[in-house]
């Protein structure tokens, strides 16, 4: 590779967070209002999101008990995440 073929450019600015925490809070509140009912989270996620929900690592899912599962997306390492509230104090 010659010096002229190198792409000399600065990395772009990092994208700002899109308010995921607020969206998680609203989602968790809706689940608490509908115990036992499965719902799909918006967007695609890393499979570790399921573990974070089950363990209550995500602050929005700390009150009560949630079940979570995922389904892999074709041709992707990402997945769809399904969650339900199964009870306990909010």
C-alpha angles and dihedrals in degrees: 000000000000125000090252093057094059116103102230102193138135117247114258121255114275114258114254117243112270097224095271093160093057090047090050091051092052091046093049091048091052090050091050088054090053106041116194094016118120119226132180118236116233116260132007122296145190111265088244087074088077092056092046091054094045093049094043091240089139106074094223090062099049099097112078129343125305131188119210136182136172140217119206120241117233115261092003141095088220128088146199113253124215121194139181135183112234101182146270132120115321 
